[in-house]
Amino acid sequence: MLDIKFIRENQDIVKDAIRKKFGKVDLDELVALDDKRREILQLVETLRAEQKIVGDGMAGPLEVSDREALLEKLRVLKENLSEKEDELKKITGDWQTMMLKVPNVPSADTPEGPDDTANVVVRNWGDKRQFDFTPKEHDEVAEALGLIDTETATKVAGSRFCYIKGDLALMQFAILQFCFGILTNKETLETIAKNANVSIPVDTFMPIIPPVFVKPLVQVKMSRFMTPEEHYLFPNDDLMLIGSAEHTLGSMHMDQTFSEAELPIRYAGYSTAFRREAGSYGKDTKGILRQHQFDKLEMEVFSLPENSMQEQNFLVAIQEHVLQQLNLPYQVVLVCTGDMGFPDYRQFDVETWMPGQNKYRETHSADLTAGFQSRRLNTRVKRADGKIEPVHMNDATVVAIGRMLIAIIENYQEADGRIRIPEVLRAYMGKDYIG
């Protein structure tokens, strides 16, 4: 969340962010509520102070009449204090509810727009392959080779599930090994940072296999996937399934304070993710493009505030390096205010060319939330001068497995129906072709 002090001192900026992100909170109402909260808080503190003074006054020897007068005064103070504390509790709850609805303020370079049509392409890489045949979509190629089976999965689990089989399953683990090889190699990461003109301390990412369940309260603090239409919720267990490894990576350091020397901390988390995709029925239903269950390798970074934009640039550079090594054409997109996430300060998407579909498709995102999530999570850094402030947080996709498999199938398909394996994956798979 935003700091209430920042909100009060920058109301025009925050109102503009609410407008740009189509927020549903009345800032004037919030500020008035905060005024009332402060007023009652001051009354509570005054009553507590008076109560202490009266209590201390009863410690010495007193006449019976004086003691009875003080006891009566204490009784009245206690009743008034109880009443005001109840009022404070209610108004604080209302205030917190409104505070949680205020979106993050977007960065100065974030384009304004209502949806993805206003996103801005900032660069392209790679030459689109020129086919001497009409390229097919991934599902047609993969089903012909017996690599995916949505029909059986529908019978077993319902729509938008799939069996990934044979060499395509092996390719999934080849991609993971390839990506972890990048993320755990300091020399490779230093080269990526240098080529991207990124000036931050570079070290390896710690591999993590996180829980796929998260408590709803923790997810609220992460400010991601908070509606029943988006997530799978299990009320009896007070748990929900995650929509990305980010949700249990970013919350690892709740209520923790780091020293400056401990940052940055970089994680690479691999997990299965679950999304209802409730708003997309009838859309992208073929193959494995938009599934309820999919696997994903995600980066999460905790950094000093002054380094967080450089950290985001570094994460995007890693995403680009992965795609360049796989020789998959892509474009990097700066996401507009109406399309970016609620907690995001600045967001990039990377869209990979899909020749079977004749379009770019989002395969990666990189979200800088600045201090928005960390303030909700109470994840902080203590400066050398003693000042304590929220750390800054970044999350970014290394690889969304399903969409990466789609990109490889469509870009590397052959006229005879086989799939050529990208050169960097051949050592992991021990062959050059599938089929």
C-alpha positions as CSV (number, residue, x, y, z in Angstrom):
1,M,0.0,0.0,0.0
2,L,1.0,3.6,-0.2
3,D,2.1,5.5,2.9
4,I,-0.8,7.6,4.3
5,K,1.6,10.5,4.7
6,F,2.5,10.3,1.0
7,I,-1.2,10.1,0.1
8,R,-2.1,13.2,2.2
9,E,0.8,15.3,0.8
10,N,0.3,14.2,-2.8
11,Q,-3.5,13.9,-3.2
12,D,-3.5,15.1,-6.9
13,I,-0.9,12.5,-7.8
14,V,-2.7,9.7,-6.1
15,K,-6.1,10.8,-7.5
16,D,-4.5,10.7,-11.0
17,A,-3.1,7.2,-10.3
18,I,-6.6,6.0,-9.2
19,R,-8.1,7.5,-12.4
20,K,-5.4,6.0,-14.7
21,K,-5.7,2.5,-13.1
22,F,-9.5,2.6,-12.9
23,G,-9.5,2.4,-9.2
24,K,-12.6,2.2,-7.0
25,V,-11.8,4.4,-4.0
26,D,-12.9,7.9,-3.2
27,L,-9.7,9.7,-2.0
28,D,-11.5,12.6,-0.5
29,E,-13.6,10.1,1.6
30,L,-10.4,8.3,2.6
31,V,-8.7,11.6,3.8
32,A,-11.8,12.6,5.7
33,L,-11.8,9.2,7.3
34,D,-8.2,9.5,8.2
35,D,-8.9,12.9,9.8
36,K,-11.5,11.3,11.9
37,R,-9.2,8.3,12.8
38,R,-6.5,10.7,13.9
39,E,-9.0,12.7,16.0
40,I,-10.3,9.7,17.8
41,L,-6.8,8.3,18.2
42,Q,-5.7,11.5,19.9
43,L,-8.8,11.3,22.2
44,V,-7.9,7.7,23.1
45,E,-4.3,8.7,23.9
46,T,-5.5,11.6,26.0
47,L,-7.9,9.4,28.0
48,R,-5.2,6.8,28.6
49,A,-2.9,9.5,29.8
50,E,-5.6,10.9,32.2
51,Q,-6.3,7.4,33.4
52,K,-2.7,6.9,34.3
53,I,-2.5,10.2,36.1
54,V,-5.6,9.3,38.2
55,G,-4.3,5.8,38.8
56,D,-0.9,7.2,40.0
57,G,-2.7,9.6,42.2
58,M,-4.3,6.7,44.1
59,A,-1.0,5.2,45.0
60,G,-0.4,7.4,48.1
61,P,-2.5,7.8,51.3
62,L,-5.9,9.4,50.7
63,E,-9.0,10.4,52.6
64,V,-11.9,8.0,52.0
65,S,-13.8,10.8,50.2
66,D,-10.9,11.6,48.0
67,R,-10.3,8.0,47.1
68,E,-14.0,7.5,46.3
69,A,-13.9,10.6,44.0
70,L,-10.9,9.3,42.2
71,L,-12.5,5.9,41.8
72,E,-15.6,7.5,40.3
73,K,-13.3,9.5,38.0
74,L,-11.6,6.3,37.0
75,R,-14.9,4.6,36.3
76,V,-16.0,7.5,34.0
77,L,-12.6,7.5,32.3
78,K,-12.8,3.8,31.7
79,E,-16.3,4.0,30.2
80,N,-15.3,6.8,27.9
81,L,-12.1,5.1,27.0
82,S,-13.8,1.8,26.2
83,E,-16.3,3.7,24.0
84,K,-13.6,5.6,22.1
85,E,-11.5,2.4,21.7
86,D,-14.4,0.6,20.1
87,E,-15.0,3.6,17.9
88,L,-11.3,3.7,17.0
89,K,-11.3,0.0,16.2
90,K,-14.2,0.3,13.8
91,I,-12.9,3.4,12.1
92,T,-9.4,1.9,11.8
93,G,-10.9,-1.2,10.1
94,D,-12.8,1.0,7.6
95,W,-9.7,3.1,7.0
96,Q,-7.6,0.0,6.4
97,T,-10.2,-1.4,4.0
98,M,-10.0,1.9,2.0
99,M,-6.2,2.0,2.1
100,L,-6.0,-1.4,0.6
101,K,-8.0,-0.2,-2.4
102,V,-5.6,2.6,-3.3
103,P,-3.4,1.4,-6.3
104,N,0.2,2.1,-6.7
105,V,1.3,5.2,-8.5
106,P,2.7,4.4,-11.9
107,S,6.2,5.5,-12.9
108,A,6.7,8.7,-14.9
109,D,7.5,6.7,-18.1
110,T,4.5,4.4,-17.9
111,P,2.2,5.2,-20.8
112,E,-1.5,6.1,-20.0
113,G,-4.2,4.0,-21.7
114,P,-7.3,1.9,-21.0
115,D,-6.0,-1.5,-22.0
116,D,-3.2,-3.4,-23.9
117,T,-3.9,-1.4,-27.1
118,A,-2.0,1.5,-25.4
119,N,1.1,-0.5,-24.5
120,V,4.3,0.7,-26.2
121,V,6.8,-1.5,-28.0
122,V,10.2,-0.3,-26.9
123,R,12.4,-2.7,-28.9
124,N,12.3,-5.8,-31.1
125,W,14.8,-8.7,-31.5
126,G,15.2,-11.5,-34.0
127,D,14.2,-12.2,-37.5
128,K,10.9,-14.0,-38.1
129,R,11.5,-17.3,-39.8
130,Q,10.3,-17.5,-43.4
131,F,8.5,-20.8,-43.9
132,D,8.3,-22.6,-47.3
133,F,5.0,-24.0,-46.0
134,T,2.1,-22.7,-44.0
135,P,3.0,-23.0,-40.3
136,K,0.5,-24.7,-38.1
137,E,-0.6,-23.7,-34.6
138,H,1.0,-25.6,-31.7
139,D,-1.9,-27.8,-30.8
140,E,-2.2,-29.3,-34.3
141,V,1.6,-30.1,-34.5
142,A,1.7,-31.5,-30.9
143,E,-1.4,-33.6,-31.1
144,A,-0.3,-35.2,-34.3
145,L,2.9,-36.2,-32.6
146,G,1.1,-37.5,-29.5
147,L,2.7,-34.8,-27.3
148,I,-0.4,-33.2,-25.7
149,D,-3.7,-34.7,-24.8
150,T,-6.5,-32.3,-23.9
151,E,-9.3,-34.7,-24.7
152,T,-8.3,-37.2,-22.0
153,A,-7.5,-34.4,-19.5
154,T,-11.0,-33.0,-20.0
155,K,-12.6,-36.3,-19.1
156,V,-10.4,-36.6,-16.0
157,A,-10.1,-33.1,-14.7
158,G,-12.4,-30.9,-16.9
159,S,-11.7,-28.2,-19.5
160,R,-8.5,-26.3,-19.7
161,F,-6.3,-29.1,-18.4
162,C,-3.8,-31.1,-20.4
163,Y,-1.5,-34.1,-20.4
164,I,2.0,-33.1,-21.7
165,K,3.7,-36.3,-22.9
166,G,6.9,-37.9,-24.1
167,D,9.6,-35.6,-25.6
168,L,7.6,-32.5,-24.9
169,A,7.6,-33.3,-21.1
170,L,11.4,-33.9,-21.4
171,M,11.7,-30.5,-23.2
172,Q,10.0,-28.9,-20.2
173,F,12.8,-30.1,-17.9
174,A,15.4,-29.3,-20.5
175,I,14.2,-25.7,-20.5
176,L,14.3,-25.6,-16.7
177,Q,17.9,-26.9,-16.6
178,F,18.9,-24.4,-19.2
179,C,17.4,-21.5,-17.3
180,F,18.7,-22.6,-13.9
181,G,22.1,-22.8,-15.6
182,I,21.9,-19.1,-16.5
183,L,20.5,-18.0,-13.1
184,T,23.2,-19.8,-11.1
185,N,26.2,-18.8,-13.2
186,K,27.6,-15.5,-11.9
187,E,29.8,-15.0,-15.0
188,T,26.8,-15.3,-17.3
189,L,24.8,-12.9,-15.2
190,E,27.6,-10.4,-15.1
191,T,27.8,-10.5,-18.9
192,I,24.0,-10.0,-19.2
193,A,24.1,-7.0,-16.9
194,K,27.1,-5.5,-18.7
195,N,25.4,-5.9,-22.1
196,A,22.3,-4.2,-20.7
197,N,24.2,-1.3,-19.2
198,V,23.0,-2.3,-15.7
199,S,25.0,-1.0,-12.8
200,I,24.1,-3.0,-9.7
201,P,25.9,-5.7,-7.7
202,V,25.4,-9.0,-9.6
203,D,25.3,-12.4,-7.9
204,T,23.4,-15.7,-8.5
205,F,19.8,-16.4,-7.8
206,M,18.9,-18.9,-5.1
207,P,16.8,-21.8,-6.5
208,I,13.5,-22.2,-4.6
209,I,10.6,-24.7,-4.8
210,P,7.9,-22.8,-2.9
211,P,4.6,-23.9,-1.5
212,V,1.7,-23.8,-4.0
213,F,-0.8,-22.8,-1.2
214,V,-0.9,-19.4,0.5
215,K,-3.1,-18.0,3.2
216,P,-5.7,-15.5,1.9
217,L,-4.5,-12.9,4.3
218,V,-0.9,-13.2,3.0
219,Q,-2.3,-12.9,-0.6
220,V,-4.1,-9.7,0.4
221,K,-0.7,-8.4,1.6
222,M,0.8,-9.4,-1.7
223,S,-2.2,-7.6,-3.4
224,R,-2.5,-10.3,-6.1
225,F,-5.4,-12.4,-7.3
226,M,-7.8,-11.5,-4.5
227,T,-11.1,-12.3,-6.1
228,P,-13.0,-15.6,-6.2
229,E,-13.1,-15.3,-10.0
230,E,-9.3,-15.5,-10.2
231,H,-8.2,-18.0,-7.6
232,Y,-9.0,-21.4,-6.2
233,L,-10.0,-20.9,-2.5
234,F,-10.4,-23.5,0.2
235,P,-12.3,-21.7,3.0
236,N,-12.3,-24.7,5.4
237,D,-8.5,-24.7,5.4
238,D,-8.0,-20.9,5.1
239,L,-5.8,-21.5,2.1
240,M,-5.8,-20.7,-1.6
241,L,-3.7,-22.0,-4.6
242,I,-1.1,-19.6,-5.9
243,G,-1.3,-18.0,-9.4
244,S,2.5,-17.7,-9.6
245,A,5.5,-18.6,-7.5
246,E,5.8,-14.9,-6.9
247,H,3.0,-15.1,-4.4
248,T,4.9,-17.3,-1.9
249,L,8.3,-16.0,-2.8
250,G,7.4,-12.3,-2.2
251,S,5.9,-13.1,1.1
252,M,8.9,-15.1,2.4
253,H,10.2,-12.1,4.4
254,M,7.1,-10.8,6.0
255,D,7.7,-8.8,9.2
256,Q,11.5,-8.9,8.6
257,T,14.0,-6.1,8.6
258,F,17.3,-6.4,6.6
259,S,20.5,-4.5,6.9
260,E,21.7,-2.7,3.8
261,A,24.5,-5.2,3.4
262,E,22.1,-8.1,3.1
263,L,20.4,-6.7,-0.1
264,P,19.8,-7.5,-2.9
265,I,18.3,-10.9,-2.3
266,R,17.4,-12.8,-5.5
267,Y,15.3,-15.9,-5.7
268,A,14.3,-18.2,-8.7
269,G,11.2,-20.1,-7.8
270,Y,9.7,-23.0,-9.8
271,S,6.2,-24.1,-9.1
272,T,2.9,-25.1,-10.6
273,A,0.4,-22.2,-10.8
274,F,-3.4,-22.2,-10.8
275,R,-5.8,-19.7,-12.3
276,R,-9.5,-19.9,-12.9
277,E,-9.3,-17.7,-16.0
278,A,-13.0,-16.9,-15.3
279,G,-13.1,-13.9,-17.6
280,S,-11.7,-15.8,-20.6
281,Y,-14.3,-18.5,-21.4
282,G,-14.4,-19.2,-25.1
283,K,-11.0,-17.4,-25.6
284,D,-7.7,-19.2,-26.4
285,T,-9.2,-22.6,-25.6
286,K,-7.1,-24.6,-28.0
287,G,-4.1,-26.5,-26.8
288,I,-2.1,-25.4,-23.8
289,L,-2.1,-21.6,-24.3
290,R,-4.5,-20.7,-21.4
291,Q,-4.8,-23.4,-18.8
292,H,-6.1,-23.6,-15.3
293,Q,-2.8,-25.3,-14.3
294,F,0.6,-24.5,-15.6
295,D,4.3,-24.5,-14.5
296,K,6.4,-21.4,-14.2
297,L,9.9,-20.3,-13.2
298,E,9.8,-16.9,-11.5
299,M,12.4,-14.4,-10.3
300,E,11.8,-12.4,-7.1
301,V,14.2,-9.6,-5.9
302,F,14.3,-7.6,-2.7
303,S,16.6,-4.6,-3.1
304,L,17.5,-1.1,-1.9
305,P,15.0,1.5,-3.2
306,E,17.6,3.4,-5.2
307,N,18.5,0.2,-7.1
308,S,15.0,-1.2,-7.9
309,M,14.6,0.2,-11.4
310,Q,18.1,-1.1,-12.4
311,E,17.0,-4.5,-10.9
312,Q,14.0,-4.5,-13.1
313,N,16.1,-3.7,-16.2
314,F,18.4,-6.6,-15.2
315,L,15.4,-9.0,-14.9
316,V,14.2,-8.0,-18.4
317,A,17.7,-8.4,-19.8
318,I,17.7,-12.0,-18.4
319,Q,14.3,-12.7,-20.0
320,E,15.7,-11.4,-23.3
321,H,18.9,-13.5,-23.0
322,V,16.8,-16.6,-22.5
323,L,14.8,-15.9,-25.7
324,Q,17.9,-15.0,-27.7
325,Q,19.6,-18.2,-26.7
326,L,16.5,-20.1,-27.9
327,N,16.5,-17.9,-31.0
328,L,12.9,-16.9,-30.6
329,P,11.9,-13.5,-32.1
330,Y,10.3,-11.2,-29.5
331,Q,9.3,-7.6,-28.7
332,V,9.6,-5.8,-25.3
333,V,6.6,-3.8,-24.3
334,L,6.1,-1.0,-21.7
335,V,2.7,-1.7,-20.2
336,C,0.2,1.1,-19.9
337,T,-1.7,2.2,-16.8
338,G,-4.9,0.4,-17.6
339,D,-3.2,-2.9,-18.4
340,M,-0.6,-3.0,-15.6
341,G,-1.1,-4.7,-12.2
342,F,-2.8,-3.0,-9.2
343,P,0.5,-3.0,-7.1
344,D,2.8,-2.2,-10.1
345,Y,4.9,0.9,-10.3
346,R,6.4,-0.1,-13.7
347,Q,5.7,-3.1,-15.8
348,F,7.3,-4.6,-18.9
349,D,5.9,-7.5,-20.9
350,V,7.9,-9.6,-23.4
351,E,5.9,-10.9,-26.3
352,T,7.3,-13.8,-28.4
353,W,6.4,-14.4,-32.0
354,M,4.1,-17.3,-32.7
355,P,4.1,-18.0,-36.5
356,G,1.2,-20.5,-36.3
357,Q,-1.0,-17.8,-34.9
358,N,0.7,-15.0,-36.9
359,K,1.0,-12.8,-33.8
360,Y,3.1,-11.9,-30.8
361,R,1.9,-13.5,-27.5
362,E,2.9,-12.4,-24.0
363,T,5.4,-14.9,-22.6
364,H,7.0,-12.9,-19.9
365,S,6.3,-10.0,-17.5
366,A,8.5,-8.0,-15.2
367,D,6.8,-6.1,-12.4
368,L,8.4,-3.4,-10.2
369,T,6.2,-2.8,-7.2
370,A,8.7,-0.5,-5.5
371,G,7.7,-0.3,-1.7
372,F,4.0,-1.0,-2.3
373,Q,3.9,-4.8,-1.5
374,S,6.7,-4.6,1.1
375,R,4.8,-1.9,3.1
376,R,1.8,-4.3,3.3
377,L,4.2,-7.2,4.1
378,N,6.2,-5.2,6.6
379,T,9.5,-6.1,4.8
380,R,12.0,-3.4,5.6
381,V,15.6,-2.3,5.5
382,K,17.5,-0.6,8.2
383,R,19.9,2.0,6.8
384,A,23.4,2.7,8.2
385,D,22.0,6.0,9.7
386,G,19.3,4.0,11.6
387,K,16.4,5.0,9.2
388,I,14.0,2.1,8.6
389,E,12.0,2.0,5.3
390,P,10.3,-0.6,3.1
391,V,12.5,-2.5,0.7
392,H,11.7,-2.5,-3.0
393,M,10.4,-5.6,-4.7
394,N,10.6,-6.9,-8.2
395,D,9.1,-10.1,-9.8
396,A,9.6,-11.4,-13.3
397,T,9.0,-14.5,-15.4
398,V,12.0,-16.5,-16.4
399,V,9.9,-18.9,-18.3
400,A,6.2,-19.8,-18.4
401,I,6.6,-23.4,-19.5
402,G,3.4,-23.8,-21.5
403,R,3.8,-20.7,-23.6
404,M,7.5,-21.4,-24.1
405,L,6.7,-24.9,-25.4
406,I,4.1,-23.3,-27.7
407,A,6.7,-20.8,-29.0
408,I,9.3,-23.5,-29.7
409,I,6.7,-25.8,-31.4
410,E,5.5,-23.1,-33.7
411,N,8.9,-21.5,-34.6
412,Y,10.7,-24.8,-34.9
413,Q,8.1,-27.0,-36.7
414,E,9.1,-28.7,-40.0
415,A,7.1,-29.4,-43.1
416,D,7.2,-33.2,-42.3
417,G,5.5,-32.6,-38.9
418,R,8.6,-32.9,-36.8
419,I,9.9,-30.3,-34.3
420,R,13.5,-29.2,-34.5
421,I,14.9,-28.8,-31.0
422,P,16.6,-25.4,-30.3
423,E,20.4,-25.9,-30.3
424,V,20.8,-24.9,-26.6
425,L,18.4,-27.6,-25.5
426,R,19.9,-30.5,-27.5
427,A,22.5,-31.5,-24.9
428,Y,19.8,-31.9,-22.3
429,M,17.5,-33.9,-24.6
430,G,20.2,-36.0,-26.5
431,K,18.6,-35.5,-29.9
432,D,18.0,-32.8,-32.6
433,Y,14.3,-33.5,-33.4
434,I,11.1,-34.5,-31.9
435,G,9.1,-36.9,-34.1
